[in-house]
Amino acid sequence: MKPSTLAVHAGAHIDADSAAVAPSIGLSTTFGHAADGTRGPAGFEYIREDNPNQRQLEAALRALEGGGAALAFASGMAAVTTLLDTIESPGEIVLPLDVYHGVRRYCREVMVGRGFVLRETDFADARGVAASIGASTRVVWCETPSNPQLVVADIAAIAQQTHGNGALLVVDNTFATPLLQNPLVLGADVVMHSTTKYLAGHSDALGGALVFARDDELAGGVRERRTLGGAIAAPFNTWLTLRGIRSLAPRMEFHCRNAAALADFLERQPAIAQVNYPGLASHPGHAIAARQMRAFGGMLSVRCRGGRDAALHIASRLRIFTNATSLGGVESLVEHRHSVESAGSSTPDDLLRVSVGVEHIDDLIADWQQALD
């Protein structure tokens, strides 16, 4: 079954009682026991362990990524921290130089405190990543394309080196989504998503997810830690996310087409020093992205001539692109990441991250044209 068809049908079923086609929202926090005190026929007991909406979303995510198990979480960072907290110390974590700042902060401030050694390296260089992985490596954390500089990493090559040293490869697939890239097929052990972004798709549902290649001891350990820690996603948010996934394929077509056209336009503008978009032939990782992605996504970033002041000025002049945090919604957003990340940011201060929405491309280009004039 093709990914676009899976997105519409995965995790769906006709309700046995009402014959409803669309899933219902189950808000109950508790479920009735059988006469002998055990769980009822559906296997539910308490919302923190499992619930109907969560189970439907996890089934969809498992199918879309081709995994053996999927777990939904209250947020992307809840997924990240629950997974990392399951890993036993001591050991080493290999992290990209360009990575979501929340992941970097957690590794530097919490994981190092737990006894882990953190190695940060350029994931555009597969040989450099290989040199950073050794016998003590526990986790290799990969983002591709990365946030916010759109660095492309060779998942298959990194997976081979990671597994050769007995380590775990985790790939953040938030920017690409399962429609454009499937890291488990390329050798990853775990895929992470901030479902808040493209999967939910409308900037109205917080969530995160992990999809495991196998329903093994690791998946079971993370599942148990999620239950104990209470990092469960709310039913309404999981319902909204599953609803968003149903329209993921057509939305991604718009995002990708618009981003490619905008990137091409911006690359020709004198005020823009550099455009980071994997779909451009000028991107250093274009060939790798073309090999492991079905399309190049809706995210790009630009570096502005004139530094920080120029970047802030351009962002302030945009009218259709809202100056706001987050990404992956139907509306176009722009953000000066260095300002948001503040202390410890490794993002260049002349960079703007751009989430290209599904508005008409002529309007989006005209908005940038007037902002640059």
C-alpha positions as CSV (number, residue, x, y, z in Angstrom):
1,M,0.0,0.0,0.0
2,K,1.4,3.4,-0.9
3,P,2.2,5.9,1.9
4,S,-0.5,8.3,0.9
5,T,-3.1,5.6,1.1
6,L,-1.7,4.4,4.4
7,A,-2.0,7.9,5.8
8,V,-5.8,7.9,5.1
9,H,-6.5,4.4,6.4
10,A,-3.9,3.4,9.0
11,G,-5.3,2.9,12.5
12,A,-8.9,3.3,11.2
13,H,-11.8,0.9,11.7
14,I,-15.6,1.0,11.6
15,D,-16.9,1.5,15.2
16,A,-18.5,-1.8,16.3
17,D,-21.4,-0.1,18.1
18,S,-22.3,2.9,15.9
19,A,-20.7,2.0,12.6
20,A,-19.1,5.4,12.6
21,V,-16.4,5.8,10.0
22,A,-14.6,8.7,11.8
23,P,-13.0,7.8,15.2
24,S,-14.7,9.1,18.3
25,I,-12.9,11.0,21.1
26,G,-12.7,8.8,24.3
27,L,-12.2,11.1,27.2
28,S,-12.7,8.6,30.0
29,T,-9.7,8.4,32.4
30,T,-10.7,4.9,33.7
31,F,-12.3,1.7,32.3
32,G,-14.5,-0.9,33.9
33,H,-13.1,-4.2,35.1
34,A,-14.4,-7.6,34.3
35,A,-16.3,-9.6,37.0
36,D,-13.1,-11.3,38.2
37,G,-11.4,-7.9,38.7
38,T,-9.2,-8.2,35.6
39,R,-9.3,-5.7,32.7
40,G,-12.3,-5.6,30.4
41,P,-12.3,-7.2,26.9
42,A,-10.6,-4.2,25.2
43,G,-7.7,-4.4,27.6
44,F,-8.0,-0.9,29.0
45,E,-7.7,0.0,32.7
46,Y,-6.4,3.5,33.2
47,I,-5.7,6.3,30.7
48,R,-2.1,6.7,31.7
49,E,-1.4,3.1,30.5
50,D,-3.5,2.9,27.3
51,N,-6.6,4.4,25.8
52,P,-8.6,4.0,22.6
53,N,-7.4,7.2,20.8
54,Q,-3.8,6.5,21.7
55,R,-4.0,3.0,20.4
56,Q,-5.4,4.2,17.0
57,L,-2.7,6.8,16.6
58,E,0.0,4.4,17.5
59,A,-1.3,1.9,14.9
60,A,-1.2,4.5,12.2
61,L,2.4,5.6,13.1
62,R,3.6,2.0,13.2
63,A,2.1,1.4,9.7
64,L,3.5,4.6,8.2
65,E,7.0,4.1,9.5
66,G,7.0,0.3,9.0
67,G,7.9,-0.3,12.6
68,G,7.3,-3.1,15.1
69,A,6.0,-0.8,17.9
70,A,4.9,2.8,18.3
71,L,4.4,5.0,21.4
72,A,2.6,8.3,21.5
73,F,3.7,11.0,24.0
74,A,2.5,14.3,25.4
75,S,5.1,16.2,23.4
76,G,8.2,15.7,21.2
77,M,10.5,16.4,24.1
78,A,8.5,13.9,26.3
79,A,9.3,11.3,23.7
80,V,13.0,12.4,23.6
81,T,13.6,12.4,27.3
82,T,11.7,9.2,28.0
83,L,13.8,7.4,25.5
84,L,17.1,8.8,26.6
85,D,16.2,8.2,30.3
86,T,15.8,4.5,29.5
87,I,19.4,4.2,28.3
88,E,21.7,3.0,31.0
89,S,24.9,4.9,31.9
90,P,27.8,5.3,31.6
91,G,28.5,5.6,28.0
92,E,28.7,8.1,25.1
93,I,26.0,9.9,23.1
94,V,26.9,11.2,19.6
95,L,24.9,14.3,18.7
96,P,24.9,16.5,15.5
97,L,26.4,19.9,15.7
98,D,23.1,21.2,14.2
99,V,20.3,19.7,16.2
100,Y,17.0,20.9,17.8
101,H,18.2,23.0,20.8
102,G,15.9,21.2,23.3
103,V,17.7,17.9,22.5
104,R,21.1,19.6,22.9
105,R,20.2,21.2,26.2
106,Y,18.8,18.0,27.6
107,C,21.9,16.0,26.6
108,R,24.3,18.7,28.0
109,E,22.4,19.5,31.2
110,V,20.8,16.2,32.1
111,M,22.5,13.3,30.3
112,V,26.0,14.5,31.1
113,G,24.9,14.8,34.7
114,R,23.9,11.2,34.6
115,G,27.4,10.2,33.6
116,F,27.2,10.2,29.8
117,V,30.0,11.7,27.6
118,L,28.6,13.9,24.8
119,R,30.3,13.9,21.4
120,E,29.1,16.6,19.0
121,T,30.0,16.3,15.3
122,D,29.0,17.3,11.8
123,F,26.5,14.7,10.5
124,A,27.0,15.9,6.9
125,D,30.3,14.0,7.1
126,A,29.6,10.3,7.4
127,R,33.3,9.5,8.0
128,G,33.4,12.1,10.7
129,V,30.4,10.6,12.4
130,A,32.0,7.1,12.1
131,A,35.1,8.4,13.8
132,S,33.0,9.6,16.7
133,I,31.3,6.3,17.3
134,G,33.2,3.8,19.5
135,A,32.8,0.8,21.8
136,S,31.4,3.1,24.6
137,T,28.7,4.7,22.3
138,R,25.2,4.0,23.5
139,V,23.1,6.3,21.3
140,V,23.7,8.0,18.0
141,W,21.1,10.8,17.6
142,C,20.5,11.9,14.1
143,E,18.3,14.7,12.5
144,T,18.0,14.7,8.8
145,P,17.2,17.2,7.5
146,S,18.4,19.0,10.6
147,N,16.9,21.8,12.6
148,P,17.4,24.6,11.6
149,Q,20.3,24.4,9.1
150,L,18.8,21.6,7.0
151,V,21.9,19.4,7.1
152,V,21.4,16.1,5.4
153,A,22.9,12.9,7.0
154,D,23.3,9.6,5.2
155,I,21.1,7.4,7.4
156,A,22.2,4.0,5.9
157,A,25.9,4.8,6.2
158,I,25.5,6.0,9.8
159,A,23.4,3.0,10.7
160,Q,26.0,0.6,9.5
161,Q,28.7,2.2,11.6
162,T,26.4,2.5,14.6
163,H,25.4,-1.1,14.6
164,G,29.0,-2.2,14.0
165,N,29.7,-0.7,17.5
166,G,26.6,-2.1,19.1
167,A,25.0,1.3,19.6
168,L,21.4,2.6,19.0
169,L,20.6,4.8,16.1
170,V,17.7,7.2,16.6
171,V,16.5,9.5,13.8
172,D,14.3,12.5,14.2
173,N,12.1,12.4,11.2
174,T,10.0,15.4,12.0
175,F,11.0,17.6,9.1
176,A,10.6,14.8,6.5
177,T,7.6,12.9,7.9
178,P,6.9,9.3,7.0
179,L,5.5,10.4,3.7
180,L,9.0,11.5,2.5
181,Q,11.4,9.4,4.4
182,N,11.4,6.1,6.4
183,P,14.6,5.8,8.5
184,L,13.7,2.3,9.8
185,V,14.0,1.0,6.3
186,L,17.4,2.6,6.0
187,G,18.6,0.9,9.2
188,A,17.6,3.2,12.1
189,D,16.4,1.5,15.4
190,V,14.0,4.2,16.5
191,V,12.3,7.1,14.7
192,M,11.2,10.2,16.7
193,H,8.5,12.7,15.7
194,S,7.3,15.9,17.1
195,T,3.8,15.1,16.0
196,T,2.9,18.7,16.9
197,K,4.4,19.7,13.5
198,Y,3.5,18.1,10.1
199,L,1.6,15.1,11.4
200,A,-1.0,17.1,13.3
201,G,-0.5,19.8,10.8
202,H,-2.7,22.7,12.0
203,S,-0.7,24.2,15.0
204,D,-3.3,23.1,17.5
205,A,-2.2,19.7,19.0
206,L,0.9,19.1,21.1
207,G,2.4,15.6,20.9
208,G,5.4,13.4,20.2
209,A,6.0,9.8,19.1
210,L,8.6,7.1,19.0
211,V,8.4,4.3,16.4
212,F,10.7,1.2,17.0
213,A,12.0,-1.1,14.4
214,R,11.1,-4.0,16.7
215,D,8.8,-4.5,19.6
216,D,11.7,-5.6,21.8
217,E,13.1,-5.0,25.2
218,L,13.9,-1.4,24.4
219,A,10.4,-0.6,23.3
220,G,9.0,-2.4,26.4
221,G,11.3,-0.4,28.7
222,V,10.3,2.9,27.1
223,R,6.7,2.0,27.3
224,E,7.0,1.2,31.0
225,R,8.9,4.4,31.7
226,R,6.2,6.4,29.9
227,T,3.5,4.8,32.1
228,L,5.5,5.4,35.3
229,G,6.4,9.0,34.3
230,G,3.0,9.9,33.0
231,A,4.2,11.3,29.7
232,I,1.0,10.1,28.0
233,A,-0.7,12.2,25.3
234,A,-4.2,13.5,25.9
235,P,-7.0,11.8,24.0
236,F,-8.1,15.0,22.3
237,N,-4.6,15.7,21.1
238,T,-4.1,12.1,19.8
239,W,-7.5,12.4,18.0
240,L,-6.5,15.7,16.4
241,T,-3.1,14.2,15.3
242,L,-4.7,11.2,13.7
243,R,-7.2,13.5,12.0
244,G,-4.2,15.5,10.7
245,I,-2.5,12.4,9.4
246,R,-5.5,11.7,7.2
247,S,-4.6,14.8,5.1
248,L,-0.8,14.5,5.4
249,A,-0.2,13.4,1.8
250,P,-1.9,16.3,0.0
251,R,-0.6,18.8,2.5
252,M,3.0,17.6,2.0
253,E,2.6,17.9,-1.7
254,F,1.7,21.6,-1.2
255,H,4.5,22.1,1.3
256,C,7.1,20.6,-0.9
257,R,6.1,22.3,-4.1
258,N,5.9,25.7,-2.4
259,A,9.2,25.3,-0.5
260,A,11.0,24.3,-3.7
261,A,9.7,27.3,-5.6
262,L,10.5,29.7,-2.7
263,A,14.0,28.3,-2.3
264,D,14.6,28.8,-6.0
265,F,13.4,32.4,-5.8
266,L,15.4,33.2,-2.6
267,E,18.6,31.7,-4.0
268,R,18.6,34.4,-6.7
269,Q,18.1,37.4,-4.3
270,P,21.1,39.6,-3.6
271,A,20.0,40.1,0.1
272,I,20.2,36.4,0.7
273,A,23.7,35.0,1.2
274,Q,22.7,31.3,1.4
275,V,19.6,29.1,1.1
276,N,19.5,25.8,2.9
277,Y,17.1,23.5,1.2
278,P,17.9,19.9,0.2
279,G,16.0,20.2,-3.0
280,L,18.5,22.7,-4.4
281,A,21.3,21.3,-6.5
282,S,23.6,23.7,-4.7
283,H,22.9,22.0,-1.3
284,P,25.9,19.9,-0.2
285,G,23.6,17.0,0.8
286,H,21.3,17.1,-2.3
287,A,22.5,13.8,-3.7
288,I,22.0,12.0,-0.4
289,A,18.6,13.6,0.1
290,A,17.5,12.5,-3.4
291,R,18.5,9.0,-2.6
292,Q,16.8,8.6,0.8
293,M,13.8,11.0,0.5
294,R,10.8,10.9,-1.8
295,A,10.7,14.7,-1.9
296,F,12.5,17.5,-0.1
297,G,10.1,18.8,2.4
298,G,8.5,22.1,3.4
299,M,11.3,23.5,5.5
300,L,14.2,25.8,4.5
301,S,16.4,28.3,6.2
302,V,18.2,31.4,4.8
303,R,21.3,33.4,5.9
304,C,20.9,37.1,5.3
305,R,23.6,39.5,4.1
306,G,24.0,42.1,6.8
307,G,23.9,39.7,9.7
308,R,21.5,39.7,12.6
309,D,20.1,43.1,12.0
310,A,19.3,42.3,8.4
311,A,17.6,39.0,9.4
312,L,15.5,40.6,12.0
313,H,14.5,43.4,9.6
314,I,13.4,41.0,6.9
315,A,11.4,38.9,9.4
316,S,9.6,42.0,10.7
317,R,8.6,43.1,7.2
318,L,7.0,39.8,6.1
319,R,3.2,39.9,6.3
320,I,1.9,36.4,5.2
321,F,4.7,34.6,7.0
322,T,4.0,34.9,10.7
323,N,7.0,35.6,12.9
324,A,6.4,32.7,15.4
325,T,7.9,29.5,16.8
326,S,7.1,26.0,15.5
327,L,6.6,24.6,12.0
328,G,4.7,22.2,9.9
329,G,1.3,23.9,10.0
330,V,-0.7,25.0,7.0
331,E,0.3,28.6,7.7
332,S,3.7,29.9,6.7
333,L,6.1,30.9,9.6
334,V,9.4,32.6,9.9
335,E,11.7,32.7,12.9
336,H,15.0,34.1,14.0
337,R,16.2,30.9,15.7
338,H,19.3,32.4,17.4
339,S,17.1,34.8,19.4
340,V,14.7,32.0,20.4
341,E,17.5,29.5,21.4
342,S,19.3,32.3,23.4
343,A,22.2,31.1,25.6
344,G,24.2,28.2,24.1
345,S,22.7,28.6,20.6
346,S,24.9,27.3,17.8
347,T,22.7,28.8,15.1
348,P,24.2,31.6,13.1
349,D,22.6,34.9,14.1
350,D,22.0,35.8,10.4
351,L,19.7,32.8,9.9
352,L,16.0,32.7,9.5
353,R,14.1,29.4,9.7
354,V,11.2,29.2,7.3
355,S,8.2,26.9,7.5
356,V,6.5,27.1,4.1
357,G,2.8,26.6,4.3
358,V,0.1,25.8,1.8
359,E,-0.9,29.3,0.7
360,H,-0.6,30.2,-3.0
361,I,3.0,30.3,-4.0
362,D,2.6,33.6,-5.9
363,D,1.5,35.3,-2.6
364,L,4.4,33.7,-0.7
365,I,7.0,34.9,-3.2
366,A,5.4,38.4,-3.4
367,D,5.6,38.6,0.4
368,W,9.3,37.9,0.4
369,Q,9.8,40.2,-2.5
370,Q,8.3,43.2,-0.7
371,A,10.2,42.3,2.5
372,L,13.5,42.3,0.6
373,D,12.9,45.5,-1.4
